[in-house]
Amino acid sequence: MLESGEGTVDEVSAAVGFDSTATYRHHFTRQMRTTPTAYRKTFTRAPARP
């Protein structure tokens, strides 16, 4: 969901089952060693240019 760029981090957090975005951010950062926002910026593909 983060890679697709769809939804906010709050929406992703809820979709994957966290009651709190802060808790999601904590666990994501601990596991991935980066923030959800930084992960999204790194791995979201830019749309193809015409």
mmCIF file as Biopython writes it, N, C-alpha, C and O atoms, coordinates in Angstrom:
data_model
#
loop_
_atom_site.group_PDB
_atom_site.id
_atom_site.type_symbol
_atom_site.label_atom_id
_atom_site.label_alt_id
_atom_site.label_comp_id
_atom_site.label_asym_id
_atom_site.label_entity_id
_atom_site.label_seq_id
_atom_site.pdbx_PDB_ins_code
_atom_site.Cartn_x
_atom_site.Cartn_y
_atom_site.Cartn_z
_atom_site.occupancy
_atom_site.B_iso_or_equiv
_atom_site.auth_seq_id
_atom_site.auth_asym_id
_atom_site.pdbx_PDB_model_num
ATOM 1   N N  . MET A ? 1  ? 0.826  -1.192 0.000   1.0 0.0 1  A 1 
ATOM 2   C CA . MET A ? 1  ? 0.000  0.000  0.000   1.0 0.0 1  A 1 
ATOM 3   C C  . MET A ? 1  ? 0.869  1.254  0.000   1.0 0.0 1  A 1 
ATOM 4   O O  . MET A ? 1  ? 0.542  2.238  -0.664  1.0 0.0 1  A 1 
ATOM 5   N N  . LEU A ? 2  ? 1.961  1.220  0.734   1.0 0.0 2  A 1 
ATOM 6   C CA . LEU A ? 2  ? 2.847  2.376  0.731   1.0 0.0 2  A 1 
ATOM 7   C C  . LEU A ? 2  ? 3.488  2.570  -0.639  1.0 0.0 2  A 1 
ATOM 8   O O  . LEU A ? 2  ? 3.631  3.697  -1.112  1.0 0.0 2  A 1 
ATOM 9   N N  . GLU A ? 3  ? 3.871  1.470  -1.267  1.0 0.0 3  A 1 
ATOM 10  C CA . GLU A ? 3  ? 4.521  1.562  -2.573  1.0 0.0 3  A 1 
ATOM 11  C C  . GLU A ? 3  ? 3.583  2.048  -3.663  1.0 0.0 3  A 1 
ATOM 12  O O  . GLU A ? 3  ? 4.021  2.704  -4.607  1.0 0.0 3  A 1 
ATOM 13  N N  . SER A ? 4  ? 2.311  1.739  -3.547  1.0 0.0 4  A 1 
ATOM 14  C CA . SER A ? 4  ? 1.369  2.157  -4.584  1.0 0.0 4  A 1 
ATOM 15  C C  . SER A ? 4  ? 1.077  3.646  -4.502  1.0 0.0 4  A 1 
ATOM 16  O O  . SER A ? 4  ? 0.617  4.246  -5.473  1.0 0.0 4  A 1 
ATOM 17  N N  . GLY A ? 5  ? 1.344  4.245  -3.345  1.0 0.0 5  A 1 
ATOM 18  C CA . GLY A ? 5  ? 1.087  5.663  -3.174  1.0 0.0 5  A 1 
ATOM 19  C C  . GLY A ? 5  ? -0.366 5.992  -2.884  1.0 0.0 5  A 1 
ATOM 20  O O  . GLY A ? 5  ? -0.739 7.160  -2.768  1.0 0.0 5  A 1 
ATOM 21  N N  . GLU A ? 6  ? -1.184 4.951  -2.767  1.0 0.0 6  A 1 
ATOM 22  C CA . GLU A ? 6  ? -2.608 5.161  -2.507  1.0 0.0 6  A 1 
ATOM 23  C C  . GLU A ? 6  ? -2.857 5.257  -1.004  1.0 0.0 6  A 1 
ATOM 24  O O  . GLU A ? 6  ? -2.374 4.428  -0.233  1.0 0.0 6  A 1 
ATOM 25  N N  . GLY A ? 7  ? -3.596 6.249  -0.604  1.0 0.0 7  A 1 
ATOM 26  C CA . GLY A ? 7  ? -3.962 6.418  0.796   1.0 0.0 7  A 1 
ATOM 27  C C  . GLY A ? 7  ? -2.860 7.065  1.605   1.0 0.0 7  A 1 
ATOM 28  O O  . GLY A ? 7  ? -1.678 6.991  1.269   1.0 0.0 7  A 1 
ATOM 29  N N  . THR A ? 8  ? -3.281 7.695  2.670   1.0 0.0 8  A 1 
ATOM 30  C CA . THR A ? 8  ? -2.335 8.328  3.583   1.0 0.0 8  A 1 
ATOM 31  C C  . THR A ? 8  ? -1.726 7.265  4.486   1.0 0.0 8  A 1 
ATOM 32  O O  . THR A ? 8  ? -2.192 6.127  4.520   1.0 0.0 8  A 1 
ATOM 33  N N  . VAL A ? 9  ? -0.693 7.637  5.208   1.0 0.0 9  A 1 
ATOM 34  C CA . VAL A ? 9  ? -0.098 6.709  6.162   1.0 0.0 9  A 1 
ATOM 35  C C  . VAL A ? 9  ? -1.143 6.323  7.212   1.0 0.0 9  A 1 
ATOM 36  O O  . VAL A ? 9  ? -1.163 5.182  7.673   1.0 0.0 9  A 1 
ATOM 37  N N  . ASP A ? 10 ? -2.000 7.252  7.588   1.0 0.0 10 A 1 
ATOM 38  C CA . ASP A ? 10 ? -3.087 6.946  8.532   1.0 0.0 10 A 1 
ATOM 39  C C  . ASP A ? 10 ? -4.007 5.866  7.966   1.0 0.0 10 A 1 
ATOM 40  O O  . ASP A ? 10 ? -4.398 4.945  8.683   1.0 0.0 10 A 1 
ATOM 41  N N  . GLU A ? 11 ? -4.348 5.974  6.697   1.0 0.0 11 A 1 
ATOM 42  C CA . GLU A ? 11 ? -5.231 4.990  6.057   1.0 0.0 11 A 1 
ATOM 43  C C  . GLU A ? 11 ? -4.542 3.630  5.929   1.0 0.0 11 A 1 
ATOM 44  O O  . GLU A ? 11 ? -5.171 2.591  6.131   1.0 0.0 11 A 1 
ATOM 45  N N  . VAL A ? 12 ? -3.263 3.640  5.597   1.0 0.0 12 A 1 
ATOM 46  C CA . VAL A ? 12 ? -2.504 2.391  5.507   1.0 0.0 12 A 1 
ATOM 47  C C  . VAL A ? 12 ? -2.455 1.734  6.880   1.0 0.0 12 A 1 
ATOM 48  O O  . VAL A ? 12 ? -2.657 0.526  7.007   1.0 0.0 12 A 1 
ATOM 49  N N  . SER A ? 13 ? -2.188 2.530  7.898   1.0 0.0 13 A 1 
ATOM 50  C CA . SER A ? 13 ? -2.131 2.032  9.272   1.0 0.0 13 A 1 
ATOM 51  C C  . SER A ? 13 ? -3.415 1.311  9.658   1.0 0.0 13 A 1 
ATOM 52  O O  . SER A ? 13 ? -3.371 0.207  10.199  1.0 0.0 13 A 1 
ATOM 53  N N  . ALA A ? 14 ? -4.545 1.926  9.383   1.0 0.0 14 A 1 
ATOM 54  C CA . ALA A ? 14 ? -5.839 1.323  9.707   1.0 0.0 14 A 1 
ATOM 55  C C  . ALA A ? 14 ? -6.093 0.072  8.872   1.0 0.0 14 A 1 
ATOM 56  O O  . ALA A ? 14 ? -6.623 -0.919 9.374   1.0 0.0 14 A 1 
ATOM 57  N N  . ALA A ? 15 ? -5.717 0.120  7.604   1.0 0.0 15 A 1 
ATOM 58  C CA . ALA A ? 15 ? -5.958 -1.009 6.702   1.0 0.0 15 A 1 
ATOM 59  C C  . ALA A ? 15 ? -5.180 -2.265 7.107   1.0 0.0 15 A 1 
ATOM 60  O O  . ALA A ? 15 ? -5.634 -3.386 6.878   1.0 0.0 15 A 1 
ATOM 61  N N  . VAL A ? 16 ? -4.027 -2.068 7.699   1.0 0.0 16 A 1 
ATOM 62  C CA . VAL A ? 16 ? -3.225 -3.228 8.102   1.0 0.0 16 A 1 
ATOM 63  C C  . VAL A ? 16 ? -3.473 -3.635 9.553   1.0 0.0 16 A 1 
ATOM 64  O O  . VAL A ? 16 ? -2.810 -4.528 10.079  1.0 0.0 16 A 1 
ATOM 65  N N  . GLY A ? 17 ? -4.447 -2.963 10.199  1.0 0.0 17 A 1 
ATOM 66  C CA . GLY A ? 17 ? -4.916 -3.445 11.488  1.0 0.0 17 A 1 
ATOM 67  C C  . GLY A ? 17 ? -4.457 -2.715 12.733  1.0 0.0 17 A 1 
ATOM 68  O O  . GLY A ? 17 ? -4.708 -3.184 13.843  1.0 0.0 17 A 1 
ATOM 69  N N  . PHE A ? 18 ? -3.797 -1.591 12.584  1.0 0.0 18 A 1 
ATOM 70  C CA . PHE A ? 18 ? -3.376 -0.834 13.760  1.0 0.0 18 A 1 
ATOM 71  C C  . PHE A ? 18 ? -4.462 0.143  14.178  1.0 0.0 18 A 1 
ATOM 72  O O  . PHE A ? 18 ? -5.073 0.803  13.338  1.0 0.0 18 A 1 
ATOM 73  N N  . ASP A ? 19 ? -4.696 0.230  15.474  1.0 0.0 19 A 1 
ATOM 74  C CA . ASP A ? 19 ? -5.665 1.193  16.009  1.0 0.0 19 A 1 
ATOM 75  C C  . ASP A ? 19 ? -5.082 2.596  16.076  1.0 0.0 19 A 1 
ATOM 76  O O  . ASP A ? 19 ? -5.814 3.586  16.079  1.0 0.0 19 A 1 
ATOM 77  N N  . SER A ? 20 ? -3.758 2.670  16.131  1.0 0.0 20 A 1 
ATOM 78  C CA . SER A ? 20 ? -3.069 3.948  16.280  1.0 0.0 20 A 1 
ATOM 79  C C  . SER A ? 20 ? -1.993 4.094  15.207  1.0 0.0 20 A 1 
ATOM 80  O O  . SER A ? 20 ? -1.190 3.185  14.996  1.0 0.0 20 A 1 
ATOM 81  N N  . THR A ? 21 ? -1.984 5.227  14.540  1.0 0.0 21 A 1 
ATOM 82  C CA . THR A ? 21 ? -0.950 5.484  13.537  1.0 0.0 21 A 1 
ATOM 83  C C  . THR A ? 21 ? 0.413  5.568  14.204  1.0 0.0 21 A 1 
ATOM 84  O O  . THR A ? 21 ? 1.415  5.146  13.626  1.0 0.0 21 A 1 
ATOM 85  N N  . ALA A ? 22 ? 0.457  6.106  15.411  1.0 0.0 22 A 1 
ATOM 86  C CA . ALA A ? 22 ? 1.732  6.203  16.132  1.0 0.0 22 A 1 
ATOM 87  C C  . ALA A ? 22 ? 2.321  4.816  16.390  1.0 0.0 22 A 1 
ATOM 88  O O  . ALA A ? 22 ? 3.530  4.622  16.268  1.0 0.0 22 A 1 
ATOM 89  N N  . THR A ? 23 ? 1.478  3.865  16.744  1.0 0.0 23 A 1 
ATOM 90  C CA . THR A ? 23 ? 1.940  2.501  16.984  1.0 0.0 23 A 1 
ATOM 91  C C  . THR A ? 23 ? 2.431  1.877  15.683  1.0 0.0 23 A 1 
ATOM 92  O O  . THR A ? 23 ? 3.461  1.204  15.658  1.0 0.0 23 A 1 
ATOM 93  N N  . TYR A ? 24 ? 1.691  2.102  14.609  1.0 0.0 24 A 1 
ATOM 94  C CA . TYR A ? 24 ? 2.117  1.602  13.295  1.0 0.0 24 A 1 
ATOM 95  C C  . TYR A ? 24 ? 3.475  2.174  12.927  1.0 0.0 24 A 1 
ATOM 96  O O  . TYR A ? 24 ? 4.372  1.430  12.529  1.0 0.0 24 A 1 
ATOM 97  N N  . ARG A ? 25 ? 3.640  3.486  13.054  1.0 0.0 25 A 1 
ATOM 98  C CA . ARG A ? 25 ? 4.914  4.126  12.720  1.0 0.0 25 A 1 
ATOM 99  C C  . ARG A ? 25 ? 6.059  3.544  13.560  1.0 0.0 25 A 1 
ATOM 100 O O  . ARG A ? 25 ? 7.151  3.293  13.051  1.0 0.0 25 A 1 
ATOM 101 N N  . HIS A ? 26 ? 5.792  3.337  14.842  1.0 0.0 26 A 1 
ATOM 102 C CA . HIS A ? 26 ? 6.811  2.783  15.734  1.0 0.0 26 A 1 
ATOM 103 C C  . HIS A ? 26 ? 7.262  1.401  15.249  1.0 0.0 26 A 1 
ATOM 104 O O  . HIS A ? 26 ? 8.458  1.150  15.102  1.0 0.0 26 A 1 
ATOM 105 N N  . HIS A ? 27 ? 6.308  0.519  15.005  1.0 0.0 27 A 1 
ATOM 106 C CA . HIS A ? 27 ? 6.644  -0.847 14.595  1.0 0.0 27 A 1 
ATOM 107 C C  . HIS A ? 27 ? 7.248  -0.891 13.195  1.0 0.0 27 A 1 
ATOM 108 O O  . HIS A ? 27 ? 8.173  -1.663 12.944  1.0 0.0 27 A 1 
ATOM 109 N N  . PHE A ? 28 ? 6.743  -0.083 12.302  1.0 0.0 28 A 1 
ATOM 110 C CA . PHE A ? 28 ? 7.288  -0.033 10.942  1.0 0.0 28 A 1 
ATOM 111 C C  . PHE A ? 28 ? 8.743  0.426  10.985  1.0 0.0 28 A 1 
ATOM 112 O O  . PHE A ? 28 ? 9.614  -0.194 10.375  1.0 0.0 28 A 1 
ATOM 113 N N  . THR A ? 29 ? 8.997  1.503  11.703  1.0 0.0 29 A 1 
ATOM 114 C CA . THR A ? 29 ? 10.348 2.051  11.791  1.0 0.0 29 A 1 
ATOM 115 C C  . THR A ? 29 ? 11.300 1.062  12.450  1.0 0.0 29 A 1 
ATOM 116 O O  . THR A ? 29 ? 12.444 0.915  12.021  1.0 0.0 29 A 1 
ATOM 117 N N  . ARG A ? 30 ? 10.838 0.397  13.474  1.0 0.0 30 A 1 
ATOM 118 C CA . ARG A ? 30 ? 11.668 -0.586 14.171  1.0 0.0 30 A 1 
ATOM 119 C C  . ARG A ? 30 ? 12.022 -1.756 13.249  1.0 0.0 30 A 1 
ATOM 120 O O  . ARG A ? 30 ? 13.162 -2.222 13.243  1.0 0.0 30 A 1 
ATOM 121 N N  . GLN A ? 31 ? 11.061 -2.221 12.487  1.0 0.0 31 A 1 
ATOM 122 C CA . GLN A ? 31 ? 11.269 -3.373 11.609  1.0 0.0 31 A 1 
ATOM 123 C C  . GLN A ? 31 ? 12.043 -3.011 10.340  1.0 0.0 31 A 1 
ATOM 124 O O  . GLN A ? 31 ? 12.952 -3.737 9.936   1.0 0.0 31 A 1 
ATOM 125 N N  . MET A ? 32 ? 11.686 -1.899 9.720   1.0 0.0 32 A 1 
ATOM 126 C CA . MET A ? 32 ? 12.235 -1.549 8.409   1.0 0.0 32 A 1 
ATOM 127 C C  . MET A ? 32 ? 13.429 -0.591 8.478   1.0 0.0 32 A 1 
ATOM 128 O O  . MET A ? 32 ? 14.109 -0.369 7.476   1.0 0.0 32 A 1 
ATOM 129 N N  . ARG A ? 33 ? 13.675 -0.036 9.642   1.0 0.0 33 A 1 
ATOM 130 C CA . ARG A ? 33 ? 14.786 0.897  9.852   1.0 0.0 33 A 1 
ATOM 131 C C  . ARG A ? 33 ? 14.644 2.190  9.042   1.0 0.0 33 A 1 
ATOM 132 O O  . ARG A ? 33 ? 15.631 2.841  8.698   1.0 0.0 33 A 1 
ATOM 133 N N  . THR A ? 34 ? 13.404 2.537  8.753   1.0 0.0 34 A 1 
ATOM 134 C CA . THR A ? 34 ? 13.087 3.801  8.086   1.0 0.0 34 A 1 
ATOM 135 C C  . THR A ? 34 ? 11.631 4.122  8.401   1.0 0.0 34 A 1 
ATOM 136 O O  . THR A ? 34 ? 10.882 3.246  8.834   1.0 0.0 34 A 1 
ATOM 137 N N  . THR A ? 35 ? 11.231 5.356  8.189   1.0 0.0 35 A 1 
ATOM 138 C CA . THR A ? 35 ? 9.844  5.731  8.453   1.0 0.0 35 A 1 
ATOM 139 C C  . THR A ? 35 ? 8.956  5.332  7.280   1.0 0.0 35 A 1 
ATOM 140 O O  . THR A ? 35 ? 9.447  5.143  6.167   1.0 0.0 35 A 1 
ATOM 141 N N  . PRO A ? 36 ? 7.648  5.203  7.523   1.0 0.0 36 A 1 
ATOM 142 C CA . PRO A ? 36 ? 6.747  4.893  6.408   1.0 0.0 36 A 1 
ATOM 143 C C  . PRO A ? 36 ? 6.827  5.941  5.291   1.0 0.0 36 A 1 
ATOM 144 O O  . PRO A ? 36 ? 6.776  5.596  4.110   1.0 0.0 36 A 1 
ATOM 145 N N  . THR A ? 37 ? 6.950  7.202  5.660   1.0 0.0 37 A 1 
ATOM 146 C CA . THR A ? 37 ? 7.013  8.265  4.658   1.0 0.0 37 A 1 
ATOM 147 C C  . THR A ? 37 ? 8.293  8.166  3.830   1.0 0.0 37 A 1 
ATOM 148 O O  . THR A ? 37 ? 8.253  8.312  2.609   1.0 0.0 37 A 1 
ATOM 149 N N  . ALA A ? 38 ? 9.420  7.920  4.480   1.0 0.0 38 A 1 
ATOM 150 C CA . ALA A ? 38 ? 10.684 7.770  3.751   1.0 0.0 38 A 1 
ATOM 151 C C  . ALA A ? 38 ? 10.646 6.534  2.861   1.0 0.0 38 A 1 
ATOM 152 O O  . ALA A ? 38 ? 11.153 6.559  1.740   1.0 0.0 38 A 1 
ATOM 153 N N  . TYR A ? 39 ? 10.048 5.454  3.356   1.0 0.0 39 A 1 
ATOM 154 C CA . TYR A ? 39 ? 9.898  4.230  2.566   1.0 0.0 39 A 1 
ATOM 155 C C  . TYR A ? 39 ? 9.078  4.521  1.314   1.0 0.0 39 A 1 
ATOM 156 O O  . TYR A ? 39 ? 9.444  4.113  0.212   1.0 0.0 39 A 1 
ATOM 157 N N  . ARG A ? 40 ? 7.986  5.218  1.490   1.0 0.0 40 A 1 
ATOM 158 C CA . ARG A ? 40 ? 7.116  5.560  0.356   1.0 0.0 40 A 1 
ATOM 159 C C  . ARG A ? 40 ? 7.876  6.394  -0.666  1.0 0.0 40 A 1 
ATOM 160 O O  . ARG A ? 40 ? 7.780  6.129  -1.864  1.0 0.0 40 A 1 
ATOM 161 N N  . LYS A ? 41 ? 8.622  7.389  -0.222  1.0 0.0 41 A 1 
ATOM 162 C CA . LYS A ? 41 ? 9.377  8.244  -1.149  1.0 0.0 41 A 1 
ATOM 163 C C  . LYS A ? 41 ? 10.413 7.444  -1.922  1.0 0.0 41 A 1 
ATOM 164 O O  . LYS A ? 41 ? 10.664 7.721  -3.095  1.0 0.0 41 A 1 
ATOM 165 N N  . THR A ? 42 ? 11.015 6.457  -1.276  1.0 0.0 42 A 1 
ATOM 166 C CA . THR A ? 42 ? 12.045 5.646  -1.906  1.0 0.0 42 A 1 
ATOM 167 C C  . THR A ? 42 ? 11.469 4.644  -2.903  1.0 0.0 42 A 1 
ATOM 168 O O  . THR A ? 42 ? 12.042 4.437  -3.973  1.0 0.0 42 A 1 
ATOM 169 N N  . PHE A ? 43 ? 10.342 4.020  -2.561  1.0 0.0 43 A 1 
ATOM 170 C CA . PHE A ? 43 ? 9.856  2.893  -3.340  1.0 0.0 43 A 1 
ATOM 171 C C  . PHE A ? 43 ? 8.621  3.146  -4.188  1.0 0.0 43 A 1 
ATOM 172 O O  . PHE A ? 43 ? 8.180  2.236  -4.889  1.0 0.0 43 A 1 
ATOM 173 N N  . THR A ? 44 ? 8.053  4.322  -4.157  1.0 0.0 44 A 1 
ATOM 174 C CA . THR A ? 44 ? 6.903  4.629  -5.017  1.0 0.0 44 A 1 
ATOM 175 C C  . THR A ? 44 ? 7.427  5.008  -6.388  1.0 0.0 44 A 1 
ATOM 176 O O  . THR A ? 44 ? 8.274  5.888  -6.539  1.0 0.0 44 A 1 
ATOM 177 N N  . ARG A ? 45 ? 6.902  4.324  -7.365  1.0 0.0 45 A 1 
ATOM 178 C CA . ARG A ? 45 ? 7.331  4.620  -8.739  1.0 0.0 45 A 1 
ATOM 179 C C  . ARG A ? 45 ? 6.647  5.891  -9.233  1.0 0.0 45 A 1 
ATOM 180 O O  . ARG A ? 45 ? 5.453  6.099  -9.017  1.0 0.0 45 A 1 
ATOM 181 N N  . ALA A ? 46 ? 7.426  6.727  -9.894  1.0 0.0 46 A 1 
ATOM 182 C CA . ALA A ? 46 ? 6.862  7.921  -10.513 1.0 0.0 46 A 1 
ATOM 183 C C  . ALA A ? 46 ? 6.089  7.494  -11.755 1.0 0.0 46 A 1 
ATOM 184 O O  . ALA A ? 46 ? 6.499  6.558  -12.442 1.0 0.0 46 A 1 
ATOM 185 N N  . PRO A ? 47 ? 4.984  8.161  -12.052 1.0 0.0 47 A 1 
ATOM 186 C CA . PRO A ? 47 ? 4.240  7.818  -13.258 1.0 0.0 47 A 1 
ATOM 187 C C  . PRO A ? 47 ? 5.100  8.025  -14.503 1.0 0.0 47 A 1 
ATOM 188 O O  . PRO A ? 47 ? 5.937  8.927  -14.543 1.0 0.0 47 A 1 
ATOM 189 N N  . ALA A ? 48 ? 4.894  7.203  -15.498 1.0 0.0 48 A 1 
ATOM 190 C CA . ALA A ? 48 ? 5.651  7.308  -16.735 1.0 0.0 48 A 1 
ATOM 191 C C  . ALA A ? 48 ? 5.345  8.628  -17.430 1.0 0.0 48 A 1 
ATOM 192 O O  . ALA A ? 48 ? 4.200  9.080  -17.451 1.0 0.0 48 A 1 
ATOM 193 N N  . ARG A ? 49 ? 6.360  9.228  -17.988 1.0 0.0 49 A 1 
ATOM 194 C CA . ARG A ? 49 ? 6.178  10.496 -18.700 1.0 0.0 49 A 1 
ATOM 195 C C  . ARG A ? 49 ? 5.885  10.221 -20.164 1.0 0.0 49 A 1 
ATOM 196 O O  . ARG A ? 49 ? 6.450  9.302  -20.757 1.0 0.0 49 A 1 
ATOM 197 N N  . PRO A ? 50 ? 5.002  11.018 -20.744 1.0 0.0 50 A 1 
ATOM 198 C CA . PRO A ? 50 ? 4.665  10.792 -22.172 1.0 0.0 50 A 1 
ATOM 199 C C  . PRO A ? 50 ? 5.792  11.140 -23.109 1.0 0.0 50 A 1 
ATOM 200 O O  . PRO A ? 50 ? 5.650  11.001 -24.324 1.0 0.0 50 A 1 
#
